[in-house]
Amino acid sequence: MGAACSTEWGEEKALAEEQPGMPGYRGSKALAARKAKAHLTVRHWHDKMMMSAASQAVFEGAQRGDAKKVTEALNAHGDPNCINFGGFNALMLAVGGGYMEVIALLLQASANPNNGKSGLTPLMIAASSGQLEVARMLVNCGAAATGHCELDGRTALHGAARRGHSEVAKLLVQAGASVDIGDWQECTALMLAAQEGHGDVLKVLLCAGASVSLSNKSGDSALSACVKSGHEACLETMLRAGAPVNAANKSTGNSALAEASRVGSEAMVRKLLQYQANVNFANLRKETPLMLAAAAGHEQVVRMLLVSGANTAAEDVNGHTPIMHAAVSNVAVVQALLDFGGNPSVVSQVDCNTPSTLAAMHGRKQCYDLLVWAGAFVPALEENG
């Protein structure tokens, strides 16, 4: 793109020198049309850059990591803060390419480290890509660690946390970055680190005082993010830091134990129970972890919950008990619930279903046979008169 613009600049310059009476002059209308066309071909460049070949050279050198070209352009009074019509400046391109020498040259020439596109700054680019020394250089030259991108509300710390760059995160915290600020979805850096399984970043943020109790717009906390993403080590870290083990999702009412039970993670269920998670905590549909595990057919999780005191007689909003959920999943789960006193003849007071009728409706013959063998109540068929 740079080479093309240099050619276009030469054409613009030639057009500016074309005057009546000079060789090659083709009339005022033709000249105006050619100038308009030449202006459109350089639409990607800032107005000031169209006035200065040196500023164009700064941009082109920064894009390519050409320190010699940038030095010459700056010495020729090129603008270190030149930008293109896309809103990107020379420093952003140099940081994106990791060109340390060019970055240093631009900063020494007073390039503004806080200029960016829609709030996206060079520091955010460095943080997301894990360029520690570049980030340190920018901070030392006045880059603000607190700025946020207008597009998603994320800060440099969000970028470092999501990508797992713990040393960069530590630098940003020391530079004054807020650890609890949320993006437009109210996700904090801690939530992003938990979601991606970056334990080292979690520890940096927790040591900096990050809140373990916040939740985003979806109702998820950092703890629930660990469970949903399957990051066991991060779950341990969050629990040790005092994350509320029974906090519920605002949208579903599910606790971390409910989510772990639903997906069948034995290790996470065991860990949450060790930290005194409420085994009978019900969500907004009155579903307990036992019901969710039973419905999904997770036999070992069901047995773990039963050993920990899960209620086999609890009812959800449809009046269904855990054994009724099990009746539509698999026979091993039905057997586990029968072993712990699950009632095979219970009748829903909402839809009048029983475990055996549900098993029959869903084609679970093995479950149906086991329930009948265990003494399940089987409604008599009505005779047609």
N, C-alpha and C positions, 0 to 999 in steps of 0.2 A: 504493500500500500504506500510505503514511504517513497519508493522510487517513482511510482506513478505520479505522486503529488509533486515531486520535484520537477517533473516534466511539465505538469499542469501549471506550476508556478512560473516556469519559464515562459509559457504561452501567455499567462496573465500579464507578465512583465512586458512582453513584446507588444501586447495589445495596448497597454497603458502608454507606450512610447509612440504608437501609430497616430500620427496627426495629419491634418490636411496639408497637402503640398509635399509630404514626405513620400519616398518610394514605397510602393505597395499599398498606398491608401486607396480604399475601395468605396468610400462614401460613408456618411454618418450613420445611415440605417444599417448597413452591413456591419459597421464597426460595433454598433450597439447590440446587434444580434449575436455577434461573436463574443462580446464581453459577457452577455447574459449566459451563453452556453458554457463559457469557461468558468463562470462563477458556480454553475450547477455541478460541474465536474469536481469541484473541490468542496462540495457541501459537507464532507466529513471533517473539515478543518475549521477551527475557530477563526473568527474575523481577523483577530490580531495576527494569527499565523499567516493569513493570506497577505498581510502587509509586511511580514518579515520572513525571509527565507531562513534566517538563523533560528527562529522559533520552530519552524518546521523541522529543522535539522536536530534540534533538541529532542523533539518528540520521536523522530525517526531513530535517533541513536539510543534513546531510552528503550524503545520497543525492541531493538536488536541487541541491547547490551554492549553497545559500541562506546566505550569510555572515551576514546580519542575523539570521536565525532562529537560527543556531547561537550567535551572540554572546548573544542574549537568553536562550537556553536554558542556556548555560554560566553566565551571571550569575544564573540562577535555580537554580543548584546542580545542573544536569544533569551526568551522568557522561560525561566525554570518552572513557571506555573501554567504553561500553555496547556490547553485542553482541546479535545475534538468535539464535534457536535454530539457524539454519544455521551459526553460528560466525563470521559476519562482523561486524567492528566498524565503527564510524563512520569511522575513519581509512582503512580499506581501501576503503570506498565513495567517499570523497572522492578518494583517489588514483586509483581506477579511473575516475572522471569527470574527473580532471585539474583539480580545483578548488583552485588554489594558495592562495587566501585562506582557504578553509575548512581546508585542511591546516595552514596556519600557525596558525590559531586553536586547532585541536585540540592541536597540539604545544605551543603556549604554555600550554595548560590541562593539560599533563602527560599527554597521551595516550601510551600506551606504543607506540613504533614497532616493537617486536618481538612484539607480540601478533598472532595470526593464526589462520586456520582450518587445522587439521591441518598446522601448520608453514608454511603459505602466508602470507607477511608482506607488509605494504605495500611494502617495498623490492623484493620479487620482482615485484609488480604494476607498479611504476614501471619496473623494469629491462626487463621484457618489452615494455612499451609505449613504451620509448625516452624516458621523461620525465626528461631529464638534471637539470633544476633541482629537480624533486621528489625525485629520488634523492639529490641533494646535500643538500637540506634534511633528509631523513630520516637520512642518514649523520651529518650535523652534530649531529643530536639523539639520536644513540646507536644508530641502527639497525645491527644486526650484518650484515656482508657475508658471514658464514660459515655462516649458518643454511641448512638444507635442508628442502624440503617432504616431509612424511611419505608422500605419495601416490606420488611418482615419484623421490624422492631428489634432485631438482634444486635448485640454488641460484639466487640472483639472477644470478650470472655465466652460468650455463647459459641463462637466459632472454634475457639481453642478447646472448649469442653466437649463439643460434639465430635471433634476429630481426635480427641485423646491426647492433646499436647499439654502434658502436666507442667513442664517447665515454663512454657509460655503462659499458662494459666497463673502460675505462681508470680511471674513477672507482672502480669496485668493487675493482680490483686495488690501487689506491693505498690503499683502505680496509681491505686485508688479506684479500681474497677468495683462496681457494686455487685456483690455476689448474689443478691436476691432479686435483682431487676428481671422482669419477665419480658418476653417478646410479645407480639400482637396476639398470640394464643396463650399468653401468661405462662409460658414455659420458662423456667429458670435454667441457668447453666447446670445446676445440680441435677435437674430432671433429664437434661440432654445427656449428661455423662452417665447417668444411671441407665437410660434407655439404650445407650450404645455399649454399655459394659466397661467403661473406662474407670477402673478402680482407683488408679493413681490420681486421676483428676478429682474423683469423689473426695479422696482424703485431703487434697489441697483445699478444696472448697469448704469442706467441713471444718478444717483447722482455721479457716478464715471466718468462720461463724455463719455459714450458710444455713438457712432454716430448713429443717427436715419435715415441716408440717404443711408447707404450701402445696397448693394443687393448681392445675391449669384449667382452661375453659372446659376441657373434656372431663374434668373431675379427677384426673390422675395425679398422684403425688410421685415423688421420686421413688418411694418404696414400691408402689404399684407398678411403676415403669420397670423396675428390676424384675418383678414377677412376670409381667407380660412379655418381657424380652428374654426371659430365661437365664438371667445372669445371677447365678447363685452366690458368687463371691461378693458381688455388689450388694446383694440382699443382706448378707452377713454384716457388711460394713455399715449399711444403713441402720440395721437393728442395734448394733453396738453403739451407734451415735444417738440412739434414743428416738428413732422414728416411731410415731404412734402406730402400734401393730394392728389396732382395730379400726383405723381410719377408713371411712367408706367413700367410694366413688359417688360424687354428687348426682350423676346421671343414672347409675344402675343400683347403687347401694351396696355393691360388692366390696368386701374387704380383701386384703391381700391373700388371706387364707382361702377365701371363696375363689379367687382367680387361680391360685395354685392348685386347688382341688379340681376346678373345671378343666384345666389343661393336663392334669394328672402328673404333676411334678412331685414325686415322692420326697426328694431331697428338700425342696422348698417347704412342703407341708410339714415335714419333720422339724425343720428349722423354725418355722413360725410357731409351731406348737411348743417348742422349747422356750420361746419368748412369750409364752402365755397368751397366744391368740385365742379369741373366743370361738370355741368349736361350734357353737350354736348361733353365731351371729347371722341374722337373716337380712337379705337384701330387700329392695323395694317390692319385689314380688313374693316376699316371705320365703324365699328359697335359701336353705342353709347350705354350707359347704358340702355336707353329706348328700343332699339332694343333687347338687351339681356334679359331684363325683360319680354318684350312682347313675345319673342320666347319661353320662359320658362313658360309662362302662369301666371305670378305673378301680378294679378290685382291690389292689393293694392300698390305694389311698383311702378307699372306703373302710377297710379294716383298720387302718391307722386312726381314722377319725372315730370309729366305733370304740376302739380301745381307749381313746382320750375322752370318752363320755358323750359322743354325739347322740342326740335325741332321735330315736327311731320312730317316734310318734308325732314329730313336728309336721305341721301342715302348711302348704303354700296357699296362694290366693285361690287356687282351684280345689282346695281341700285335699290335695294329693300328698301322701307321706313318702318318705324315702323309698320304701319297697315298691310303691307304685311307679316311681321314676325308674327303679331298677328293672321292673317288669317289661319295659320297652327297650332295654339295653342288652344285657346278657345274663346268662344263667348263673355265672360265677358270682356276680354281684348280688343276685337274688339270694343265693345260698349264704353269702356273708351276712346279709341282713337277717335272714332266718336264724342264723347261728347266734345273733345278738338280740333275739326276741322281737324281730319285726313281725307285725301282725299280717298274715296272708289274707285275712278276711275283712280288712278294714274297708269301709264304704265312704266315699266322698260325700259330704253333705252339700256340695255345690253342684256336681254333675252326676252323682249317683254311681260313678265308676268304682270298680274294685281292681286290685292288682291283676286278677285273672282275666277280667274283661278287657283291660288295657293290653295285656299280653296277647290275647286272641285278636284284638283289633289291629295290632301291629305285626301279626304273623310270627310272634316269638313262641313257637311250639314248645321248645325246651323249658322256657320260663313258665309257660302255662302248665305243663305237666308237673314241674317241680312244685308249683304253688298248690295244685290240686292234691298232690301227694302229701303236702304239708298241712292239708286240711282247709284249704281256701274255700270260702263261700262261693258257690257257683249259682247264680240266679236261674230259677226255673224258666223254661221257655213258655211263652204264652201260646195257648192253643187258639187257632182261628175257628170261630164258631161255624 
